[in-house]
Amino acid sequence: MRIHADADRCVGAGQCVLTEPDVFDQNDEDGTVVLLADQAEGEVLVRVEEAVQLCPAQALSVGE
């Protein structure tokens, strides 16, 4: 599945990085989300979907 991140909506809470650090990182300057991978499957996808739910800014999504 494809991962989408909207850095403009991101508030830099870092929940995504804590949930799946192999997919998400934070910009050193402002703390906004940076995607390290734009596709996920299996156990990684499960953690990415958890990160989507935890994001307080609703800046993350997963889809086709």
Number of C-alpha atoms within 10 A of each C-alpha: 13 13 19 17 19 15 18 10 14 21 16 18 16 20 18 26 19 12 18 18 16 13 20 21 19 20 12 9 6 10 15 20 26 18 19 12 13 13 17 17 11 8 9 15 18 13 18 27 19 15 22 22 16 16 18 17 16 15 18 22 16 16 8 7
